[in-house]
Amino acid sequence: MQTSFSTDIAHLQATTRQFFPLAAPEWEDFSEIWQPFEAKRKVILTSEGEVEKYIYFVLEGVQRAYAVGEDGREATLVFTYPYSFSGVADSLLLQQASRYYFETLTPGRFLRSTFRQLDELMLKHHGIERMIRLALSHTLAGVLQRQIELQSFSAEQRFRTLLTRSPHILQLVPHKYLANYLGMDPTNFSKLLGSVRV
C-alpha cells in the first residue's frame, strides 16, 4: 500500500530520534534532502567497484549486501528492512569503490539522498554529524558482535542467536540467504529450522 511522503518522513524522523534527537532547524534541513525511490526485486543498487552515491532509508522490502569470492561464491554480509538506513556505508562515507554488492531481495520502496547533500549537512550541523556517528557506532557494534558469533559460536548457537535477535527474519528473507549469512549449508539450516525451538 502506498503511503504519503509526509508519513514516510515521519518514519525517518522516528528512526533518527532513536540515535540522536535533532534540533528543529537541523531536522528541517535533514528532512528536505530525501527523495522517494522504488526498485523491483533482485535489482543491484550498487555493484562491487562502484562508489556508493546514495544513503537509503528503507520503507518497504528487504535488501542484502554481499561479497563474491574469487571462486564465485557469495557471502551475505547484512540484511536491511524497514525502518533502517541502508546502502554501502563505507563506500558512501569514504567515497571509495565498494568491495561488495547491494541488492533488493524483494520489491523495495525507499527515501534516498546523495552523499553530497548528506556531507554538506554534516558540515553545517553538528547534531546531524553526531546522529550519523552514533548510527554508525551502533552498526559497528553489530558487525563486531557478528564477527564474534561467526568465529566462536557453533552453527546451532548462530541460528539461535539470529532468531532471538530477529525472530521476524524467517518470514522476511529467503532461507538460502539466511543460511549463507550464518555461514552454513542450506541443508543444515533446514535441519536446524525443523529441530530448534527458541
N, C-alpha and C positions, 0 to 999 in steps of 0.2 A: 504494500500500500504506500503510495506517495504521501509524503508529509510536506508541510510548508517549510520554506527556508528559515523562517523565524524559529520553528520547532527544532530544526537541525542545529541552528546556532545555540539554542538553549541547551541541547545535549553537549555541545562543545564547551559551553561555559561551565556546566556541572562537572565535566571531566577535569577542566583546568583547575577548578577550585579544590579538587582533591589533592593537587600538588602544591598550589600556592594561590591564594585569593588575590587577583589583580585589582588595583585601584580603578575607579571608574574611567579615567582618561586612558589608562593602559588597556582595559578591556575594550573600550570603544575602538581604539586603533587596531587591536588584535582581531576583533570580530570582523573588521572590514577587509581583511586580506584574503578571505576564503571564498572559493568558487565551487559550485556544485560540479560533480563529475561522476559518471557512471561507466562501468566496464562489464562486459559479458564474462561468462565462465571461462576459465583456462586462458586468460589473457596475460601475457608477460608485460607487466607495467615497467619493470626495469630489468635490463639484461646485464650479465657479467660484462665488465669492461666499459659500461656506460656510467656517466656521472649522474647521480640521482638529482633530478630537477625539482622534485616536489616533496613536501610533507603532506601526508594524508591523515584525515580523521575519518574513521570507518563508521558509517551509519547503518549499512546493511551488508551482509555477506561475510565470507571467510577468505583469508589470504594466507599465503605462506612465503617465507624466504627460504631458499635452498641453494646449496653449493653443488657443483658437479665435479667429481674427482677425475683424475687422468684416465681412469678405467671406465668413465662414463656413468658411474653410479652416483645417484643423488643422495645428499644428506640434508634432511629437513632441519632447519635451524630454529624457526619460530613460526607460530601461527598468530594472526591478529583477527579480531572480530569486534563487533560493536560493544562498547563505545571506547575506542582506543586510537592512539596515534599509530601511524604505520608508514612504511616505506623503508628504504635502506638508509638508516640513520647516520652511519659513519660516512658513507659516500656523500650524503647531503651536507652534513656539517663541515666536513673536511674538503668538500668539493674535489674528491678524487674518484678514480674509477672504482665501481662496485666490484667486489670479489664474489658476488653471488647474484641470484635471480630473485625477483619479487613477482609473484603471480597471484591471480584470483583463482580460488578453488570453486567458488560459486559466483553467480552474478553479484556485483557489488555496487554500492552507492556510497559516495564519499563527499566530504568537503576537502579541498586541497588548496595549498598555497605554494608559491615559489620560494626557493632558497633566498633570492634577493629580497623579497618582501619580508620574510622572517628575519633575515640578518639585519636589515635596516631597523626593524622594530626592536631587536635585541640591543642594538647600539643606542637607540633612542630612549628605551625604557628599561631601567634596572629590574623592575618587577617581572617583565616578560623574560628577560635573560635568566633571572632566578628560577622562574617557573619551569623553563626549558631545562635548566641544570638539574633541578630536583626530579623532573620526569625522567631524565637520562640516568640519574643516580638510581632510581627505582628499577629501571631497565637493566642497568649494570649489575645490581644486586641479584636480579632474577637470572641473568646469564651466568654469574658465578655459582649460584646455587645449582643451576642445571649442570654445570661442569662437574661439581661435586657428585651429583647423582649419577651422571654417566660414568664416572671413573670409580665410584665407591659402592654403588648400590647394585644388588642383583636385579635381573630382569623383572622379577615379581615386585621387588621394592620400588623400582622405577614406575611400574604400572600402577601400583597402589598410590604412590605419591602423586602421580598425574591426576588420578581420579579423585583424590582427596582435595587437591588444589583446584581442579577444574572439572567438576562432575558432569557439566553440561557438554563437554567437548566430544563425547562419544556420539552425540546427536548432530554435532556441527561439522565434524571433519571425517572424511572417508578413512576407514580403518587402516588402509595400506599406508597412508601418510602418517598416522599415529604410530604405527609400528616402526616406520623409518625414523621418526622423531625420537623414539625411545631406543633406537639402536638395536632392534630385534627383528627376527624373521617374522613375516606375516603369519605363518603357521603357528609359531609360538605365541604371538599376540592373540590369535583366535582361541588357543587353548586357555590362556590366562583370562580372556574375556568370559569364557564359559565356566571357569572354576573359582575365580577370585571374587569375593564379595567385600565391598568397602562399607 
